[in-house]
Amino acid sequence: MPEENAKVGEVSQSRYEQIVAELRDVVEQQTRGQFT
């Protein structure tokens, strides 16, 4: 996602990692809903 890459410089590394972890959880939930 180009937009997400552009935001990396605007937030602290720890905050960015937190956001990424949350997004991964959401994506995993959506993926399970679609493919199981």
N, CA, C and O atoms as a CHARMM CRD file, in Angstrom:
* protein
*
  144
    1    1 MET  N      0.83000  -1.19900   0.00000 PROA 1      0.00000
    2    1 MET  CA     0.00000   0.00000   0.00000 PROA 1      0.00000
    3    1 MET  C      0.87200   1.26000   0.00000 PROA 1      0.00000
    4    1 MET  O      1.51600   1.54900   1.00800 PROA 1      0.00000
    5    2 PRO  N      0.90900   1.98900  -1.06400 PROA 2      0.00000
    6    2 PRO  CA     1.74800   3.19800  -1.13200 PROA 2      0.00000
    7    2 PRO  C      1.39400   4.21100  -0.04700 PROA 2      0.00000
    8    2 PRO  O      2.28500   4.85200   0.50900 PROA 2      0.00000
    9    3 GLU  N      0.10200   4.36500   0.26300 PROA 3      0.00000
   10    3 GLU  CA    -0.29000   5.35800   1.27200 PROA 3      0.00000
   11    3 GLU  C      0.31900   5.00700   2.61900 PROA 3      0.00000
   12    3 GLU  O      0.81200   5.88400   3.32900 PROA 3      0.00000
   13    4 GLU  N      0.28700   3.71600   2.97800 PROA 4      0.00000
   14    4 GLU  CA     0.82900   3.29200   4.27100 PROA 4      0.00000
   15    4 GLU  C      2.33000   3.57700   4.32100 PROA 4      0.00000
   16    4 GLU  O      2.83900   4.03600   5.34300 PROA 4      0.00000
   17    5 ASN  N      3.03600   3.30800   3.23100 PROA 5      0.00000
   18    5 ASN  CA     4.47700   3.55800   3.21200 PROA 5      0.00000
   19    5 ASN  C      4.77100   5.03900   3.41300 PROA 5      0.00000
   20    5 ASN  O      5.76400   5.39100   4.04900 PROA 5      0.00000
   21    6 ALA  N      3.92800   5.89900   2.88500 PROA 6      0.00000
   22    6 ALA  CA     4.14800   7.33700   3.01500 PROA 6      0.00000
   23    6 ALA  C      3.97000   7.78500   4.45900 PROA 6      0.00000
   24    6 ALA  O      4.55900   8.78300   4.87400 PROA 6      0.00000
   25    7 LYS  N      3.16400   7.05700   5.23000 PROA 7      0.00000
   26    7 LYS  CA     2.88400   7.46200   6.60700 PROA 7      0.00000
   27    7 LYS  C      3.98100   7.04600   7.57300 PROA 7      0.00000
   28    7 LYS  O      4.01700   7.52900   8.70500 PROA 7      0.00000
   29    8 VAL  N      4.87600   6.16100   7.15300 PROA 8      0.00000
   30    8 VAL  CA     5.88000   5.63200   8.07600 PROA 8      0.00000
   31    8 VAL  C      6.69600   6.75700   8.69500 PROA 8      0.00000
   32    8 VAL  O      6.99000   6.72300   9.88900 PROA 8      0.00000
   33    9 GLY  N      7.06300   7.74600   7.90100 PROA 9      0.00000
   34    9 GLY  CA     7.90200   8.82200   8.41000 PROA 9      0.00000
   35    9 GLY  C      7.17800   9.75900   9.35800 PROA 9      0.00000
   36    9 GLY  O      7.81300  10.53500  10.07200 PROA 9      0.00000
   37   10 GLU  N      5.84700   9.69200   9.37200 PROA 10     0.00000
   38   10 GLU  CA     5.07600  10.63800  10.17400 PROA 10     0.00000
   39   10 GLU  C      4.80100  10.12400  11.57900 PROA 10     0.00000
   40   10 GLU  O      4.46000  10.90800  12.46400 PROA 10     0.00000
   41   11 VAL  N      4.94000   8.83100  11.79900 PROA 11     0.00000
   42   11 VAL  CA     4.63600   8.25300  13.10900 PROA 11     0.00000
   43   11 VAL  C      5.87100   7.56700  13.65800 PROA 11     0.00000
   44   11 VAL  O      6.79900   7.24600  12.91500 PROA 11     0.00000
   45   12 SER  N      5.87800   7.34400  14.96300 PROA 12     0.00000
   46   12 SER  CA     7.01200   6.64700  15.56700 PROA 12     0.00000
   47   12 SER  C      7.00200   5.18600  15.13600 PROA 12     0.00000
   48   12 SER  O      5.95800   4.64800  14.76700 PROA 12     0.00000
   49   13 GLN  N      8.16700   4.54600  15.18400 PROA 13     0.00000
   50   13 GLN  CA     8.27500   3.16500  14.74000 PROA 13     0.00000
   51   13 GLN  C      7.36800   2.25600  15.55700 PROA 13     0.00000
   52   13 GLN  O      6.71100   1.37300  15.00600 PROA 13     0.00000
   53   14 SER  N      7.33200   2.47000  16.87200 PROA 14     0.00000
   54   14 SER  CA     6.51700   1.59400  17.72100 PROA 14     0.00000
   55   14 SER  C      5.03900   1.75000  17.39000 PROA 14     0.00000
   56   14 SER  O      4.29800   0.76800  17.35100 PROA 14     0.00000
   57   15 ARG  N      4.61400   2.98600  17.15100 PROA 15     0.00000
   58   15 ARG  CA     3.21200   3.22500  16.80700 PROA 15     0.00000
   59   15 ARG  C      2.89300   2.57100  15.47000 PROA 15     0.00000
   60   15 ARG  O      1.83200   1.96600  15.31400 PROA 15     0.00000
   61   16 TYR  N      3.79600   2.68700  14.51300 PROA 16     0.00000
   62   16 TYR  CA     3.57800   2.07800  13.20300 PROA 16     0.00000
   63   16 TYR  C      3.44300   0.56900  13.32500 PROA 16     0.00000
   64   16 TYR  O      2.56800  -0.03400  12.70300 PROA 16     0.00000
   65   17 GLU  N      4.31600  -0.04400  14.13500 PROA 17     0.00000
   66   17 GLU  CA     4.25200  -1.49300  14.31000 PROA 17     0.00000
   67   17 GLU  C      2.92900  -1.89300  14.94400 PROA 17     0.00000
   68   17 GLU  O      2.36900  -2.93900  14.61600 PROA 17     0.00000
   69   18 GLN  N      2.42700  -1.05900  15.85500 PROA 18     0.00000
   70   18 GLN  CA     1.14600  -1.33800  16.50400 PROA 18     0.00000
   71   18 GLN  C      0.02100  -1.33200  15.47000 PROA 18     0.00000
   72   18 GLN  O     -0.84100  -2.21100  15.46400 PROA 18     0.00000
   73   19 ILE  N      0.04700  -0.32600  14.59800 PROA 19     0.00000
   74   19 ILE  CA    -0.97300  -0.22600  13.55100 PROA 19     0.00000
   75   19 ILE  C     -0.90000  -1.44100  12.62900 PROA 19     0.00000
   76   19 ILE  O     -1.92700  -2.02400  12.28100 PROA 19     0.00000
   77   20 VAL  N      0.30900  -1.81900  12.23700 PROA 20     0.00000
   78   20 VAL  CA     0.48500  -2.95500  11.33500 PROA 20     0.00000
   79   20 VAL  C     -0.06100  -4.22700  11.97700 PROA 20     0.00000
   80   20 VAL  O     -0.72500  -5.02500  11.31700 PROA 20     0.00000
   81   21 ALA  N      0.22200  -4.41400  13.26800 PROA 21     0.00000
   82   21 ALA  CA    -0.25600  -5.61200  13.95700 PROA 21     0.00000
   83   21 ALA  C     -1.78100  -5.65100  13.95800 PROA 21     0.00000
   84   21 ALA  O     -2.38000  -6.70500  13.74600 PROA 21     0.00000
   85   22 GLU  N     -2.40600  -4.49800  14.19700 PROA 22     0.00000
   86   22 GLU  CA    -3.86600  -4.45400  14.20700 PROA 22     0.00000
   87   22 GLU  C     -4.42300  -4.75100  12.81700 PROA 22     0.00000
   88   22 GLU  O     -5.40400  -5.48200  12.67900 PROA 22     0.00000
   89   23 LEU  N     -3.79500  -4.18500  11.79000 PROA 23     0.00000
   90   23 LEU  CA    -4.25500  -4.43400  10.42700 PROA 23     0.00000
   91   23 LEU  C     -4.12000  -5.90800  10.07200 PROA 23     0.00000
   92   23 LEU  O     -4.98900  -6.47000   9.40500 PROA 23     0.00000
   93   24 ARG  N     -3.02400  -6.54500  10.51900 PROA 24     0.00000
   94   24 ARG  CA    -2.85100  -7.96800  10.23700 PROA 24     0.00000
   95   24 ARG  C     -3.99400  -8.77200  10.84300 PROA 24     0.00000
   96   24 ARG  O     -4.52200  -9.68500  10.20700 PROA 24     0.00000
   97   25 ASP  N     -4.37900  -8.43200  12.08200 PROA 25     0.00000
   98   25 ASP  CA    -5.47600  -9.15800  12.72300 PROA 25     0.00000
   99   25 ASP  C     -6.76000  -9.01400  11.91500 PROA 25     0.00000
  100   25 ASP  O     -7.48000  -9.99000  11.70600 PROA 25     0.00000
  101   26 VAL  N     -7.04400  -7.80000  11.46400 PROA 26     0.00000
  102   26 VAL  CA    -8.26000  -7.56100  10.69000 PROA 26     0.00000
  103   26 VAL  C     -8.22300  -8.35500   9.38800 PROA 26     0.00000
  104   26 VAL  O     -9.20700  -8.99000   9.00700 PROA 26     0.00000
  105   27 VAL  N     -7.09100  -8.31300   8.71800 PROA 27     0.00000
  106   27 VAL  CA    -6.95900  -9.02300   7.44100 PROA 27     0.00000
  107   27 VAL  C     -7.13600 -10.52300   7.65100 PROA 27     0.00000
  108   27 VAL  O     -7.79700 -11.19200   6.85700 PROA 27     0.00000
  109   28 GLU  N     -6.54700 -11.04900   8.71900 PROA 28     0.00000
  110   28 GLU  CA    -6.68000 -12.48000   8.99400 PROA 28     0.00000
  111   28 GLU  C     -8.13600 -12.85000   9.23500 PROA 28     0.00000
  112   28 GLU  O     -8.59900 -13.88400   8.75300 PROA 28     0.00000
  113   29 GLN  N     -8.85700 -12.02400   9.97100 PROA 29     0.00000
  114   29 GLN  CA   -10.26500 -12.29800  10.24600 PROA 29     0.00000
  115   29 GLN  C    -11.07300 -12.27100   8.95500 PROA 29     0.00000
  116   29 GLN  O    -11.91600 -13.14000   8.73200 PROA 29     0.00000
  117   30 GLN  N    -10.82200 -11.28500   8.10900 PROA 30     0.00000
  118   30 GLN  CA   -11.55300 -11.17500   6.85100 PROA 30     0.00000
  119   30 GLN  C    -11.22200 -12.35800   5.94300 PROA 30     0.00000
  120   30 GLN  O    -12.09900 -12.89800   5.26900 PROA 30     0.00000
  121   31 THR  N     -9.94300 -12.75500   5.93400 PROA 31     0.00000
  122   31 THR  CA    -9.52800 -13.86200   5.07900 PROA 31     0.00000
  123   31 THR  C    -10.20300 -15.15300   5.51800 PROA 31     0.00000
  124   31 THR  O    -10.68100 -15.92000   4.68300 PROA 31     0.00000
  125   32 ARG  N    -10.24300 -15.39700   6.82800 PROA 32     0.00000
  126   32 ARG  CA   -10.90500 -16.59700   7.32900 PROA 32     0.00000
  127   32 ARG  C    -12.37600 -16.59400   6.94400 PROA 32     0.00000
  128   32 ARG  O    -12.92400 -17.62800   6.56000 PROA 32     0.00000
  129   33 GLY  N    -13.01500 -15.43800   7.04500 PROA 33     0.00000
  130   33 GLY  CA   -14.43100 -15.33600   6.71000 PROA 33     0.00000
  131   33 GLY  C    -14.68100 -15.64000   5.24600 PROA 33     0.00000
  132   33 GLY  O    -15.72600 -16.18900   4.89700 PROA 33     0.00000
  133   34 GLN  N    -13.73900 -15.29200   4.38900 PROA 34     0.00000
  134   34 GLN  CA   -13.92500 -15.48200   2.95300 PROA 34     0.00000
  135   34 GLN  C    -13.59000 -16.90100   2.51000 PROA 34     0.00000
  136   34 GLN  O    -14.24100 -17.43500   1.61200 PROA 34     0.00000
  137   35 PHE  N    -12.58500 -17.51800   3.12300 PROA 35     0.00000
  138   35 PHE  CA   -12.06100 -18.76800   2.58500 PROA 35     0.00000
  139   35 PHE  C    -12.35200 -19.99300   3.43600 PROA 35     0.00000
  140   35 PHE  O    -11.93200 -21.09700   3.08700 PROA 35     0.00000
  141   36 THR  N    -13.06600 -19.82100   4.55100 PROA 36     0.00000
  142   36 THR  CA   -13.36800 -20.99900   5.36600 PROA 36     0.00000
  143   36 THR  C    -14.85300 -21.24500   5.38600 PROA 36     0.00000
  144   36 THR  O    -15.31300 -22.19400   6.02100 PROA 36     0.00000
